[in-house]
Amino acid sequence: MNRRIAFRNARLIDPASGLDVKGGLLVENGRIADIGPRLFNDADPSDPEIINCHGLVLAPGLIDCRVFTGEPGAEHRESLESASAAAAAGGVTSMIVMPNTDPVIDEPSLVDFLMRRAAATAKVRVLPTAALTRGLLGETMTEIGMLQEAGAVAFTDGDRTVANARVLRRALSYASTFNALVIAHAEDPELVLNTSATEGEFATRLGLPSSPSMAESLIVERDIRLVELTGARYHFGQISTRASLEAIAAAKARGLPITCGVSANHLSLNELDVGAYYTFRKLSPPLRSEADRAAMAEGVASGLIDVIVSSHEPQGADTKRQPFASAAAGAVGLETLLPAALAVMHDGRASLMHLLGALTTAPARIFGLPTGTLAKGAPADLVLIDTDEPFVVDAEKLHSRARNTAFEGRKFSGRAQKTFVGGECVFDRAR
């Protein structure tokens, strides 16, 4: 590709450098060639394509660190192609996909397949993770070195917790020799077995089988000790309770290589939003108390929570249109990630710069990616954002193959208008 694209009249925000100015940006051959205030409206006859941003925010494309798809094995729920279309519509230019597929991504050949399939069908960058244990069974660790060489950016059992501390310790020790990142799902499997809500008055009133919120912090504290023992880089994919946040804050204060994320769902919703057994809000972990939800917002605002994720988990109507206790957990979220994050800004809890950092710079740093910045020479992965556009979430208008959004009918302000990957426009809301 040999193209020049000039973005004019933009509000440039780059959390990696702290840049927040009115200006312009020039793209050449899929990379950022120049940026700054002097390019605000300085038309150049050599620019064959000029995009007037009309004062909207031009920022690095979002990086979503926790995305489940159905490919391979369950493409009827979500394929890489449909997930990438949803990502592009949400301003996400890179999605890190979990290995919970059929077959499980636990062999180098399957990592290679996923990368080739994504290159052929996806609109955005797809970065595969590989299973930490074979078959996600929590019994035998995978060949981390070979999987990393094949292209896996991290190692995780996705939405499953490695219950056996001996197995996890060995896996962490092995991962540390390759400086590989391990992603955890923190829920004690026995405490949450056959439950669907957070233990408390609300779950009791609904008559739902429930588990204590301590089921999360118990695993968080155990895993922190194992990180202390092994020195492995560790990322809690999503946390949802104040107790977990406090444990991670203490671990960070001790200098341990630990990071964490929160899902847009747990940042915006609490257990009362389940209402009259609304299964689209049945999640794993389940929605928490308002006090815990507020703690998540505080964690994002303070920087203790490093990243915000969609935790995109498509489910078919047959698995959601069931009694609450029997319904599958999970919600789609690639298109609502940015609006839910912007709600924290509109509430006055955090600045736009800070929130975009949790969606771009921080994920790029944690996963070692060259994206997430507007620096010269970086890939031209960009999103044009109207931070104030009001809209109501309509499941039927989502680009995902699944429709199980937790935000149906929710009013938001702000969303992506255009998305670019390597300088190519992959989404334009005006079209």
Secondary structure as UniProt FT lines:
FT   STRAND          4..14
FT   TURN            15..18
FT   STRAND          19..28
FT   TURN            29..30
FT   STRAND          31..36
FT   HELIX           37..39
FT   TURN            45..46
FT   STRAND          49..52
FT   TURN            54..55
FT   STRAND          57..60
FT   STRAND          62..67
FT   TURN            71..73
FT   TURN            75..77
FT   HELIX           80..89
FT   TURN            90..91
FT   STRAND          92..97
FT   HELIX           108..121
FT   STRAND          125..128
FT   HELIX           134..136
FT   HELIX           144..150
FT   STRAND          155..156
FT   TURN            158..159
FT   HELIX           165..177
FT   TURN            178..179
FT   STRAND          181..184
FT   TURN            189..194
FT   STRAND          197..198
FT   HELIX           201..206
FT   STRAND          210..211
FT   HELIX           214..230
FT   STRAND          233..236
FT   HELIX           242..253
FT   TURN            254..255
FT   STRAND          258..263
FT   HELIX           264..268
FT   HELIX           271..274
FT   TURN            275..277
FT   HELIX           279..281
FT   HELIX           290..302
FT   STRAND          307..309
FT   HELIX           317..320
FT   TURN            324..326
FT   STRAND          331..332
FT   TURN            334..336
FT   HELIX           337..346
FT   TURN            347..348
FT   HELIX           352..359
FT   HELIX           361..367
FT   TURN            376..377
FT   STRAND          382..392
FT   HELIX           395..397
FT   TURN            406..409
FT   STRAND          411..421
FT   TURN            422..423
FT   STRAND          424..428
FT   TURN            429..430
//
